[in-house]
Amino acid sequence: MKKLSSLAAWMVLLTASPLLGQDTAATTVESSSTESWSPEPGFVSLFNGKDLSGWCFRAKTARRSPQVGEITADFEGKTESDSDVRYSVQDGVITVRFPEERDRLTGQLYTVAEFPEDFVLKLQFRASVNADSGIFIRKPQLQCRDYLVAGPYKELKKYKPQDWNQIEVTVKEGVAHCTCNGEVLEASMKLPETGPIGLEGDLGQMEYRHIQIKKLP
């Protein structure tokens, strides 16, 4: 399957997201719900809340390679990624349950679209005790865990264990600034020129919702 071009990727999001364009106030972690949620003004949803459309598995590449692999499985219209149910969708949430015996690199779910432009990515996550997951930004990984137990950001003051927390990633000129509930996780993560957004399953259960992205001028 061919990679989506820059323009094509954003056009797919604009046409595929039924939530785009609704005039709503900025969503907060405290007040949002599955039934009423819609992307903030200027954002488009990467997850439709119903199934894994727009998401895929990709072939492995060398760890040091700046590029992700070709698409190996596309989950258009499916609510589960495979027989192991590593990724499943219910009630507006993507749940990650990763079997311990599996190769860790098979536990990575990516968007079909790639994003070479500057952007802001927002999503919410809820981690089980000691859960270990990750968010791939083009390819480099931002650790997304039950931070106060699993680290590496154990000094966070606003993190809420076993509750919904918000990650915000701002990408400008190949560098990502990443926060959790407004606290800085990574101030300047270097990124390759393009790539998809991804989620990882590694240990325990992790839930993701309200995944939205906005192209910056």
BAFI-3210 file (N, C-alpha, C; in Angstrom, 3 decimals, decimal comma, padded with zeros to 6 digits):
// residues 217
n [1|2|3|4|5|6|7|8|9|10|11|12|13|14|15|16|17|18|19|20|21|22|23|24|25|26|27|28|29|30|31|32|33|34|35|36|37|38|39|40|41|42|43|44|45|46|47|48|49|50|51|52|53|54|55|56|57|58|59|60|61|62|63|64|65|66|67|68|69|70|71|72|73|74|75|76|77|78|79|80|81|82|83|84|85|86|87|88|89|90|91|92|93|94|95|96|97|98|99|100|101|102|103|104|105|106|107|108|109|110|111|112|113|114|115|116|117|118|119|120|121|122|123|124|125|126|127|128|129|130|131|132|133|134|135|136|137|138|139|140|141|142|143|144|145|146|147|148|149|150|151|152|153|154|155|156|157|158|159|160|161|162|163|164|165|166|167|168|169|170|171|172|173|174|175|176|177|178|179|180|181|182|183|184|185|186|187|188|189|190|191|192|193|194|195|196|197|198|199|200|201|202|203|204|205|206|207|208|209|210|211|212|213|214|215|216|217]
n.u [000,839|000,560|002,138|000,378|000,295|001,345|-000,698|-002,813|-003,114|-004,125|-006,486|-007,879|-008,380|-009,968|-012,244|-013,009|-013,572|-016,393|-016,849|-015,659|-015,641|-017,782|-019,093|-017,709|-016,799|-013,449|-012,274|-012,060|-010,242|-011,677|-014,413|-015,243|-017,046|-017,878|-020,221|-020,697|-018,387|-016,391|-014,002|-011,784|-012,118|-010,675|-009,250|-008,947|-010,336|-008,450|-009,406|-012,364|-014,001|-015,594|-014,487|-011,433|-010,794|-008,634|-006,344|-003,486|-001,236|002,319|005,254|008,298|011,107|014,586|015,801|017,204|016,524|014,993|012,544|009,249|007,796|006,247|002,684|001,160|-001,180|-004,479|-007,034|-009,601|-012,899|-012,960|-013,322|-011,508|-008,004|-006,791|-006,751|-005,716|-006,626|-005,187|-005,516|-008,497|-011,815|-014,259|-017,072|-016,052|-013,351|-009,986|-008,592|-005,666|-004,261|-001,672|-000,301|001,955|003,740|004,297|006,249|007,563|007,688|005,595|003,501|002,562|000,545|-000,414|-001,285|-002,730|-002,296|000,376|002,353|003,890|003,838|003,978|002,332|-000,281|-000,914|-003,350|-004,430|-006,162|-005,353|-005,622|-004,168|-003,597|-002,434|001,018|001,200|002,622|003,148|003,213|003,566|003,919|005,577|005,712|007,973|009,808|009,483|007,332|007,240|004,439|002,899|001,916|002,800|003,757|004,407|005,621|007,409|009,018|008,724|008,439|008,053|005,854|003,231|000,579|-000,409|-002,856|-003,440|-004,731|-006,798|-008,208|-005,869|-004,291|-002,361|-000,351|001,143|003,276|004,480|007,069|009,081|010,507|010,850|009,543|007,455|006,372|003,709|002,043|-001,015|-000,352|002,185|005,644|006,953|008,810|010,961|012,148|012,041|013,608|012,595|011,974|011,486|008,911|006,071|003,837|001,309|001,470|000,559|001,548|001,643|002,816|003,049|000,638|-002,626|-003,752|-005,641|-006,955|-008,328|-010,216|-008,478|-006,868|-005,886|-004,202|-003,309|-000,610|-000,070]
n.v [-001,193|002,214|005,127|007,866|011,047|014,324|016,316|014,644|013,165|015,010|015,707|013,302|013,120|015,383|014,764|012,332|012,519|012,637|014,390|016,778|020,309|020,954|023,339|023,711|024,142|024,233|021,041|019,560|017,507|016,920|017,387|016,135|013,665|010,434|010,496|013,210|014,300|016,158|017,195|019,920|023,343|023,727|021,397|017,952|014,673|011,760|009,351|007,669|006,832|004,598|002,426|000,949|002,301|003,945|003,255|001,058|-001,842|-001,887|-002,802|-003,959|-001,831|-000,853|000,164|002,582|003,760|006,503|006,172|004,724|001,433|-000,206|-000,513|-003,315|-004,445|-003,373|-001,819|-001,000|-000,287|-002,239|-003,444|-004,699|-005,472|-007,941|-011,541|-011,753|-009,553|-007,215|-004,513|-002,822|-001,500|000,244|002,001|004,561|004,421|003,388|000,440|-000,939|-004,011|-005,955|-009,023|-010,804|-012,668|-012,004|-010,614|-007,476|-005,507|-006,074|-004,914|-002,400|000,171|002,119|005,258|005,338|007,558|009,960|012,654|015,356|018,092|020,916|020,516|020,202|017,791|016,193|014,088|011,805|009,655|006,675|004,851|001,550|000,201|000,526|000,359|000,283|002,031|003,742|006,664|007,212|009,590|010,550|008,759|008,460|007,701|008,769|008,169|006,743|006,173|004,685|006,997|007,767|005,414|003,708|005,400|007,372|009,817|010,626|012,719|014,260|016,522|016,873|014,598|012,023|009,121|006,108|007,435|009,740|011,459|014,168|014,314|016,551|017,440|019,486|020,112|021,595|022,574|020,122|019,421|018,264|019,336|018,221|017,592|016,651|017,024|019,693|019,820|019,641|017,014|016,269|018,622|019,175|017,130|015,507|014,966|012,928|013,899|013,248|011,123|008,712|008,825|006,910|004,185|002,236|-001,064|-002,496|-003,230|-004,222|-002,615|-000,055|002,812|004,842|007,909|010,504|011,489|013,856|016,173|019,068|020,992|023,219|026,622]
n.w [000,000|-000,839|000,563|002,009|000,519|001,673|001,277|000,615|002,956|004,867|003,574|003,642|006,378|006,740|005,268|006,297|008,996|010,919|012,904|012,503|012,315|013,915|016,054|018,911|022,352|023,730|024,625|027,825|030,142|032,427|031,892|029,558|027,619|026,223|024,673|024,072|023,064|020,772|018,277|019,099|017,956|014,751|014,876|013,763|014,073|014,769|015,403|015,160|017,192|016,986|015,557|014,207|011,896|009,635|010,939|011,373|011,103|010,736|008,854|010,399|010,974|010,984|014,156|014,262|011,905|010,210|009,089|009,016|008,592|005,710|005,266|006,696|007,610|007,494|009,315|008,612|009,393|011,378|014,724|016,280|016,373|015,816|016,334|018,876|020,115|020,681|020,253|020,711|020,253|022,042|023,152|022,467|023,055|022,592|023,530|024,824|025,094|025,795|024,948|026,993|025,978|023,362|020,656|021,268|019,277|017,623|018,714|017,929|016,835|014,118|012,499|009,233|007,677|007,160|008,578|007,632|008,035|010,361|013,499|016,026|018,381|020,286|022,926|025,124|027,858|029,854|032,354|033,575|036,741|036,846|034,092|030,806|027,983|024,821|022,721|019,392|017,494|014,427|014,214|016,452|019,959|022,538|025,895|027,386|030,213|033,394|035,083|037,724|038,927|036,981|035,773|033,130|034,251|037,128|038,828|038,315|039,093|038,462|037,366|037,195|038,703|037,298|036,064|033,636|031,660|029,934|027,014|025,207|022,216|020,513|017,391|015,712|013,078|012,983|015,653|018,723|021,337|024,377|026,627|029,712|031,033|031,072|032,209|031,492|029,596|027,575|026,300|023,857|021,603|019,005|015,635|012,678|009,183|008,317|009,027|010,639|013,283|016,241|018,477|021,290|022,674|025,611|028,393|030,728|030,846|028,715|027,936|025,328|024,099|022,366|020,311|018,524|015,957|014,736|012,016|011,772|010,740]
ca.u [000,000|001,362|001,996|-000,416|001,048|001,012|-002,011|-003,807|-003,333|-005,020|-007,783|-008,548|-008,882|-011,032|-013,442|-013,379|-013,989|-017,741|-016,929|-014,985|-016,407|-018,799|-018,676|-017,730|-015,755|-012,296|-012,587|-011,180|-010,226|-012,663|-015,810|-015,575|-017,677|-017,909|-021,384|-020,733|-017,096|-016,052|-012,702|-011,738|-012,095|-009,427|-008,708|-009,687|-010,183|-007,734|-010,088|-013,789|-014,726|-016,404|-013,670|-010,025|-010,613|-007,547|-005,223|-002,894|000,063|003,358|006,424|009,401|012,280|015,697|015,504|017,832|015,993|014,014|011,304|008,446|007,624|005,042|001,489|000,998|-002,572|-005,327|-008,182|-010,774|-014,190|-012,833|-013,262|-010,380|-006,877|-006,441|-007,329|-005,213|-007,320|-004,216|-006,166|-009,934|-012,575|-015,579|-017,528|-015,211|-012,025|-009,092|-007,970|-004,451|-003,935|-000,579|000,105|003,341|004,616|004,478|007,340|007,094|007,559|004,324|002,466|002,536|-000,560|-000,104|-002,219|-002,418|-001,784|001,619|002,197|005,142|003,687|003,909|000,985|-000,532|-001,621|-003,878|-005,154|-006,287|-005,033|-005,840|-003,260|-003,725|-001,269|002,310|001,073|003,712|002,741|003,976|002,969|004,925|005,407|006,421|008,522|010,294|008,459|007,136|006,753|003,118|002,854|001,433|004,074|004,274|004,904|006,475|008,345|010,225|008,427|007,833|007,888|004,689|002,330|-000,813|-000,805|-003,931|-003,348|-005,929|-007,816|-007,876|-004,865|-004,163|-001,063|-000,353|002,416|003,373|005,608|007,477|010,406|011,174|011,063|008,286|007,348|005,358|003,263|000,963|-001,800|000,334|003,558|006,543|007,582|009,986|010,949|012,637|012,277|013,887|011,772|012,267|010,725|007,508|005,738|002,503|001,133|001,319|000,346|002,249|001,287|004,039|002,790|-000,601|-003,700|-003,778|-006,793|-006,784|-009,525|-010,172|-007,215|-007,161|-004,684|-004,438|-002,187|-000,208|000,253]
ca.v [000,000|003,413|006,123|009,026|012,291|015,318|016,896|013,576|012,781|015,965|015,630|012,127|013,462|016,365|014,142|011,116|012,784|013,162|015,353|018,004|021,478|021,269|024,497|023,331|024,720|023,354|019,913|019,378|016,140|016,746|017,504|015,458|012,352|009,752|010,867|014,614|014,813|016,441|017,869|021,353|024,094|023,658|020,040|016,831|013,467|010,628|008,148|007,969|006,410|003,406|001,310|001,269|002,883|004,912|002,734|-000,104|-002,351|-001,621|-003,676|-003,505|-001,201|-000,730|001,144|003,870|004,299|007,565|005,848|003,597|000,425|-000,217|-001,039|-004,765|-004,793|-002,186|-002,208|-000,230|-000,840|-003,301|-003,000|-005,386|-005,507|-009,308|-012,545|-011,519|-008,361|-006,284|-003,201|-002,970|-000,254|000,168|003,208|005,727|004,234|002,345|-000,247|-001,678|-005,136|-006,588|-010,326|-010,761|-013,567|-011,562|-009,699|-006,121|-004,688|-006,345|-004,230|-000,987|000,542|003,417|005,832|005,151|008,853|010,505|014,074|016,091|019,498|021,231|020,217|019,980|016,539|016,054|012,854|011,466|008,266|006,179|003,718|000,669|000,296|000,147|000,156|000,830|002,188|004,803|007,394|007,442|010,865|010,278|007,449|008,476|007,363|009,443|007,190|007,018|005,137|005,054|007,675|007,840|004,081|003,147|006,396|007,976|011,170|010,330|013,929|015,015|016,921|016,911|013,298|011,399|007,667|005,365|008,383|010,302|012,518|014,675|014,553|017,517|017,454|020,540|019,837|022,718|022,478|018,876|019,258|018,094|019,763|017,289|017,830|015,860|017,929|020,980|019,692|019,253|015,693|016,430|019,997|019,288|015,807|015,626|014,084|012,880|014,855|012,851|009,841|008,619|008,799|005,513|003,798|000,992|-001,898|-003,095|-003,879|-003,795|-002,090|001,382|003,264|006,127|008,476|011,914|011,702|014,910|016,819|020,355|021,461|024,590|027,390]
ca.w [000,000|-000,940|001,612|001,634|000,414|002,684|001,014|000,668|004,349|005,511|002,918|004,179|007,711|006,625|004,727|007,020|010,368|010,999|013,996|012,128|011,958|014,882|016,837|020,311|023,185|023,923|025,481|028,965|030,651|033,480|031,510|028,317|027,680|024,934|023,905|023,666|022,635|019,380|018,249|019,326|016,697|014,005|014,963|013,186|014,869|014,190|015,865|015,039|018,386|016,706|015,088|013,957|010,569|009,611|011,711|010,713|011,518|009,748|008,901|011,238|010,363|011,927|015,213|013,948|010,652|010,440|008,401|009,466|007,560|004,888|005,917|006,557|007,909|007,599|010,132|008,200|009,779|012,360|016,122|016,912|015,459|015,454|017,231|020,232|020,611|021,249|020,192|020,506|020,394|022,650|023,845|022,197|023,641|022,110|024,657|024,474|025,989|025,051|025,495|027,437|025,229|022,003|020,322|021,558|018,079|016,961|019,479|017,554|015,959|013,505|011,543|007,817|007,220|007,692|008,864|007,500|008,412|011,784|013,987|017,448|018,640|021,640|023,216|026,533|028,162|031,219|032,533|034,734|037,619|036,265|032,646|029,992|026,593|024,192|021,608|018,357|016,799|013,179|014,594|017,830|020,944|023,814|026,857|027,962|031,236|034,724|035,304|039,087|039,276|035,928|035,267|033,686|034,750|038,422|039,635|037,864|040,174|038,003|036,840|037,968|038,537|036,917|035,607|032,331|031,598|028,561|026,374|024,111|021,508|019,495|016,504|014,869|012,458|013,308|017,091|019,450|022,737|024,860|027,992|030,286|031,879|031,111|032,707|030,409|029,575|026,725|025,800|022,471|021,028|017,582|014,828|011,245|008,382|008,213|009,634|011,212|014,732|016,637|019,870|021,585|023,806|026,166|029,671|031,352|029,997|028,486|027,155|024,639|023,492|021,981|019,591|017,568|015,430|014,033|011,195|012,065|009,526]
c.u [000,876|001,118|001,118|000,482|000,579|-000,393|-003,087|-004,135|-004,315|-006,400|-008,573|-009,144|-010,065|-012,337|-013,933|-013,939|-015,390|-017,876|-016,349|-015,979|-017,522|-018,276|-018,809|-016,608|-014,628|-012,635|-011,585|-011,268|-011,373|-014,081|-016,210|-016,235|-017,718|-019,046|-021,291|-019,437|-017,049|-014,751|-012,827|-011,707|-010,712|-008,781|-009,570|-009,381|-009,409|-008,413|-011,582|-014,625|-015,518|-015,587|-012,258|-009,783|-009,546|-006,311|-004,743|-001,712|001,041|004,528|007,495|010,465|013,376|015,414|016,055|017,317|014,961|012,646|010,583|008,245|006,345|003,881|001,354|-000,427|-003,344|-006,619|-009,433|-012,060|-014,144|-012,746|-012,156|-009,262|-006,553|-007,043|-006,867|-005,872|-006,336|-004,778|-007,642|-010,626|-013,924|-015,870|-016,569|-013,787|-011,270|-008,406|-006,796|-004,217|-002,870|-000,169|001,598|004,272|004,919|005,694|006,843|006,866|006,306|003,184|002,365|001,453|-000,311|-001,279|-001,772|-001,786|-000,453|001,528|003,530|005,041|003,802|002,473|000,946|-001,363|-002,091|-004,579|-005,240|-005,970|-005,351|-005,057|-003,657|-002,438|-000,028|002,243|002,183|003,257|003,597|003,200|004,079|004,587|006,308|007,172|009,062|009,156|008,503|006,566|005,409|002,826|002,033|002,615|004,611|004,826|005,949|007,501|008,102|009,989|007,707|007,568|006,684|003,738|000,855|-001,290|-001,820|-003,909|-004,708|-007,116|-007,363|-006,919|-004,708|-002,708|-001,257|001,052|002,363|004,641|005,856|008,900|011,185|011,462|009,704|008,423|006,156|005,007|002,196|000,235|-001,076|001,755|004,457|007,094|008,888|009,914|011,324|013,033|012,474|013,125|012,290|011,312|009,249|007,306|004,342|002,492|000,907|001,091|001,015|001,620|002,538|003,747|001,495|-001,618|-003,630|-004,985|-006,498|-008,129|-009,246|-008,859|-007,460|-005,879|-005,070|-003,170|-001,882|000,155|001,760]
c.v [001,246|004,349|007,257|010,243|013,257|015,866|015,837|013,194|013,721|015,952|014,425|012,436|014,406|015,736|012,982|011,405|013,373|014,239|016,704|019,114|021,810|022,356|024,171|024,024|023,724|022,282|019,819|017,946|015,930|016,646|016,698|014,121|011,763|010,274|012,278|015,106|015,075|017,220|019,365|022,080|024,054|022,290|019,068|015,591|012,411|009,305|008,452|007,511|005,129|002,188|001,817|001,767|003,967|004,469|001,414|-000,648|-002,076|-002,591|-003,081|-002,812|-001,127|000,389|002,526|004,498|005,383|007,252|004,676|002,640|000,592|-000,845|-002,537|-005,225|-003,512|-002,591|-001,383|-000,962|-001,912|-002,729|-003,695|-005,531|-006,909|-010,252|-012,383|-010,316|-007,428|-004,868|-003,421|-001,643|-000,540|001,484|004,381|005,627|003,136|001,745|-001,081|-002,745|-005,945|-007,904|-010,351|-011,614|-013,078|-010,644|-008,272|-005,285|-005,007|-005,602|-002,762|-000,733|001,944|003,953|005,473|006,429|009,198|012,026|014,823|017,554|019,675|020,984|020,212|018,709|016,543|014,710|012,666|009,985|007,951|004,878|002,870|000,774|-000,281|-000,100|000,893|000,848|003,293|005,432|007,686|008,721|010,828|008,953|007,437|008,314|008,268|008,414|007,650|005,883|005,580|005,728|007,604|006,509|003,609|004,126|006,669|009,354|011,046|011,559|014,763|015,297|016,812|015,585|012,646|009,888|007,027|006,270|008,942|011,481|012,945|014,894|015,588|017,593|018,529|020,308|021,045|022,495|021,255|018,634|019,208|018,552|019,019|017,564|016,820|016,748|019,260|020,934|019,118|017,848|015,746|017,818|020,093|017,920|015,951|014,557|014,001|013,805|014,513|011,511|009,873|008,886|007,339|005,343|002,450|000,264|-002,580|-003,857|-003,329|-003,293|-000,574|001,710|004,646|006,598|009,919|012,279|012,675|015,635|018,081|020,730|022,913|025,324|027,443]
c.w [000,000|000,232|001,098|001,552|001,477|002,488|001,146|002,099|005,030|004,875|003,412|005,539|007,635|006,161|005,567|008,403|010,404|012,058|013,625|011,856|012,926|015,802|018,309|021,053|023,332|024,946|026,619|029,443|031,625|032,949|030,299|028,568|026,297|024,071|023,331|023,051|021,141|019,378|018,538|017,986|016,044|014,006|014,160|014,015|014,103|014,539|015,906|016,224|018,221|016,301|014,780|012,534|010,622|010,363|011,099|011,501|010,384|009,929|009,805|010,387|011,412|012,918|014,878|012,647|010,945|009,844|009,050|008,296|006,763|005,666|005,637|006,850|008,156|008,305|009,851|008,590|010,846|013,775|016,902|015,897|014,973|016,472|018,674|020,897|021,304|021,292|019,907|020,801|021,027|023,358|023,690|022,698|022,891|023,332|024,158|025,540|025,274|025,680|025,814|026,581|023,817|021,864|020,507|020,298|017,283|017,650|019,172|016,516|015,441|012,691|010,128|007,265|007,869|007,720|008,804|007,939|009,921|012,260|015,504|017,558|020,093|021,768|024,720|026,728|029,615|031,380|033,738|035,562|036,928|034,752|031,902|028,537|025,987|023,054|020,612|017,595|015,574|013,256|016,015|018,837|022,174|024,779|027,425|028,928|032,447|035,408|036,730|039,575|038,277|035,391|033,793|034,319|036,096|039,280|039,215|039,029|039,775|037,429|037,779|037,735|038,263|036,580|034,260|032,466|030,142|028,161|025,278|023,523|020,442|018,693|015,615|014,386|012,940|014,767|017,794|020,896|023,313|026,320|028,402|031,291|032,087|031,636|031,620|030,632|028,799|026,094|024,330|021,927|019,518|016,796|013,395|010,482|008,277|008,885|010,219|012,711|015,116|018,122|020,093|022,757|024,329|027,450|030,260|030,346|029,923|027,623|026,572|024,078|023,067|021,287|018,455|017,176|014,672|013,270|011,532|010,784|009,267]
res [m|k|k|l|s|s|l|a|a|w|m|v|l|l|t|a|s|p|l|l|g|q|d|t|a|a|t|t|v|e|s|s|s|t|e|s|w|s|p|e|p|g|f|v|s|l|f|n|g|k|d|l|s|g|w|c|f|r|a|k|t|a|r|r|s|p|q|v|g|e|i|t|a|d|f|e|g|k|t|e|s|d|s|d|v|r|y|s|v|q|d|g|v|i|t|v|r|f|p|e|e|r|d|r|l|t|g|q|l|y|t|v|a|e|f|p|e|d|f|v|l|k|l|q|f|r|a|s|v|n|a|d|s|g|i|f|i|r|k|p|q|l|q|c|r|d|y|l|v|a|g|p|y|k|e|l|k|k|y|k|p|q|d|w|n|q|i|e|v|t|v|k|e|g|v|a|h|c|t|c|n|g|e|v|l|e|a|s|m|k|l|p|e|t|g|p|i|g|l|e|g|d|l|g|q|m|e|y|r|h|i|q|i|k|k|l|p]
***
